[in-house]
Amino acid sequence: MVVRIRFGRGPRVGKRKKKYRIAATFAALLTPVAAMAAVLAIWGVAADLDWTSSFAIRSGLFSHWQVWLGVAVLLQLCSRLLNRYGRRGEKVAT
């Protein structure tokens, strides 16, 4: 038995709508990255308070929890701005 699946043609995406969708996609991907940076910041604080053994990054710029917290805040801000920009492409229901 041969089964053929036919997909209909979806709506055409113009260049304007495409850039809004790409921005929304990147916004959705930046949020988990910001959460991971926040987890590294919490781990750094816990290592400084001797609640955990030691932080994975022992030297350099990224060995400080303040840097990771700043990175997390910056990534979440970028995610929010991209999400706001991506929603401009949606049609407003009347």
Summary of the structure (lengths in Angstrom):
residues: 94
radius of gyration: 20.9
end to end distance: 48.6
largest distance: 65.8
contacts: 211
relative contact order: 0.20
helix: 64%
strand: 0%
